[in-house]
Amino acid sequence: MASLTVSHYLGMLQRDPLDREAFDGLSEAIQSGDPERMGEAPLRLLEAARAKHERRGEAQAVAWLIEIEQGLTGDDPDFRFALLKELGRLRHEELLEPTRAVEAYRLALEVRPEDEGVQQALEQLEQMAESWRRIADRFVEEAQDASDATVRTSFLVRAGSLVWQYRQKGKARETDKLFRDALRSDPGDVRAARLYCVTLRARDRSKDEAAVLMKAGGAARGRDDKLNLFLVAARLYAHKLEQAAKAADAYCHVLEFAPGHDEAMSFLVAHYTESEDWDSLVSLYEDALRSRQKLEQERGILLQLGMVHWRIREQPEAAEPYFGRLRKIDPGNAGMLSFYREFLATDEQRPRLLTILADAQRVAGGADEKLELALELARQASETEATLERAIDAWKAVQRIDAGNLEARAALTDLYRRAEKWNALVEVMRAEIEALGEDEGERKVTLLRELVPIYRDHLALETMVVHTYNAILELAPGDLPALEKLGETYEAMGRHNDLIQVLMRRAEATEEVAEKVVLLERVAHIWLERFANYNQATKPLEAILEVQPDNRAALAQLRTIYTKKRAYQPLFDVLEKELGLAEDASAALELKVELARLAGDRLHRQSDAITLWGEIVDESPETEGALAALEKLSEREKDWPNLARALELRVKDEGDDKERVRVLTKLGGIYAEHLDAPEQAASAFQRILAVDPKNGRAMRTLREAYVAAGDFTSLEALYAERGDWEGLVEVLGTAAERTEDVDLKVRLSFRAAEIYRERIGEAHRAFRNYERILSVEPKNVDAARALVPIYERDEKWARLVGLHEVLLGAQTEETPREERIEQLHRLSELCLTRLGDEAAAFGWARSAYAIAPTEPVVLERLESAAAAAGSWEPFSQVLASRVDATDDDAERMALRRRIASVAAERLGPEEAVSSRPSWSRLLATPRPCRRWPPSTALRDSSSPSRSCSRVSSSVRKTTTRGAPCCASSPSCARRPWEISTARPRPTGRSWNSTPATPRRWPRSIAWPWTRGAGTRW
């Protein structure tokens, strides 16, 4: 349904005003905005449909249409207001939907907020919602007191409407009672019946609704009211309740007030047909026919009446009056014509049937219909001899309508043949041919074929026969029978030019190869024998070779003709074809020699000539002049491969050594310079050396060839034979410099170095080769190891450091520790003694210490490097890191002493302060009291500084922390206090407030380190 238009949906609502699906489809069509579905003026269509529903009192359909219409009135607020106001009224008064009525009125107020009528309506609805019970009771009281039935019904209807709209529970029984009382008071009150039906429809009580409608329809006073009530009841019985008999009764009531009503007629016809109540069906149609009907409706009724009598009752005589009346109204009615075709089927009645068909043809509208009736008329007329002339006229009429109608042509042809009217027949056929279009050539050819026997057998016009065949060939150039007949005629007349054309056309048209060859041979024979025209004779002969390439006779004739004409290119092609067919080897060789000479001398196709001479040389090298021709042409055309082949063959046959060397030299140059074949070039120069060992050019070229080919084994063998190791080294070095291949560069460099070492005995001269290796492989250990003694010999210390770094970088965790330490020692020593880089030396020594911190030699080398670089603070940091890392108490004590010693002797006051944790831990370590220095060392000191006070304070603190010297000597416990009280100093002074001190501190400050450095405590 979604694809239907607005007009379709409106029609569905006209047939069933309560069809919800039609309303939903209509809304969707409007909302789609599709111009094709909406039409040109959808609002006007909706207005017209709404007016019809209003006249019939179909409130639900009117409300639905207003809901859709108000959405299309955006540019006309007054119209939208009027629609919404009317929608509110309908929902309140006709559909009993107060809530939805309020919604409509509020939408109307949005358009006109100040409208008093809408405001009053809303206030009235609010009052009713609040006081509906009181109002309803009041209406019931008024109804009881009313004496007039109409007034009483009105009050009861209003009370029932209020109860239905506002009572929440138990309203159905009260509503039914009030509306039934209202209808008992006035059974013909249409409004009461409709409102009661609204309540019943909401409760899906279709049976009760239909009964109310039927009763109200019988009692209603107005014709339209009766019609609408019965129609709604009929729809309920037919579609919802499926009670066909009651629906038929309701529709019969509808027909009483609207004879010919479409919906009622459709249902009743279907109902009577299904029940086979033919009498009722006929009566229904006759009643409809007696009423004044439109012409279209009358036509349909007459047709139905005639069909019932003819097909159902099988009484054609009773049906004929109805079909007669229908014929006067509609002479071309198909049902009527079908009846008369059967009713007037005898020969005696055929003239009347022809008259009826002629009348139908005159009024037929479409060309197809006219043609169909004309054909029928012509066929009917052709049945008897009495109507033969009328049949001819009828078939001519068919041809006027459809010039290419085959049946008409066949019928006329048969009629003219029976009457022996040959000229008329020819005219008909030629007119038909001329009427055919260009795309109907096949039909034209068929007609022309039919004309040929007429011209030949009946009219004896041979000229027209020839003309007709030519016309056929114009339309179908490959028509073989026509071509054959024309050929016979032209040959009999001696018209050989025309005969050649016909034969050629036959050859082109035929698919049989043998027949095509025979025709082409005949054409060639005519050109040669009749006209001696060699140029024209070649065409059919060449055409023979196209379809039969192995036709030796045609090839022989063409070879003769081309030789006489000196047509060398076609002659070359013919010879090639003969060569392909040659079975004898000697004959094939002769043809190939002829082809080679023709290609080189006449056609200047040097490449083809070279190829042919090459094949000749391969097949028969002794052929005179073949090798010389191949060499000459190849050199002229710079065809180096073929030239090399020719020279190779010459070398094999050459007996003179001098000439052989010359040919080989030329051959080697071609291989090397033009063919990029170093191996073949090397082979050629090797053969030269075999003949002339002292040939310098061969030697030089061979060397270059080996290098270009990368055959260094052969190159080394070449120099080894002569013991020229210096030359070999130079060649290898040059090749290594030039190559971009890293692996090859490394391999050649190592080999050159090896020759320096083993063959020449001067290993130090190989340094450039090792350096070349390192330039592409900076981490090559073998090259670096080989360069170390060379750089040491040449005192290239800076480069030597890099080599040792390469060797160091090649070491892994699996390398023995001694070897790694030794390598680091070499680097440290080299930086210190050769390069004067003390910082780098200290760095390498520190790396060695990180590997073996417990070896005294490593520590001594680290200290020496630190002394040389003045890196005492980093040195102390290295030792302090080791103190934190080791678990050996003895090693930790020794390291702390060394740190304290360095701080005292090598560092300034600030650095000493930074090392204070080390010597503080040193003093805090328990030790025998005999290792403490005598107290006189402090008492003998003069001018003690704040540093001394700081040291004594430190000694006091470390001693009193619970680490006594020993339990047996009370003096050891008192000594720190003696030291601290010998020179009392003010407290609260920080270390940083000490004045600047000289580089050398007084021994009174440095005693713990100096004593520790000189003796073991």
Summary of the structure (lengths in Angstrom):
residues: 1017
radius of gyration: 65.8
end to end distance: 115.2
largest distance: 176.7
contacts: 3064
relative contact order: 0.01
helix: 79%
strand: 0%
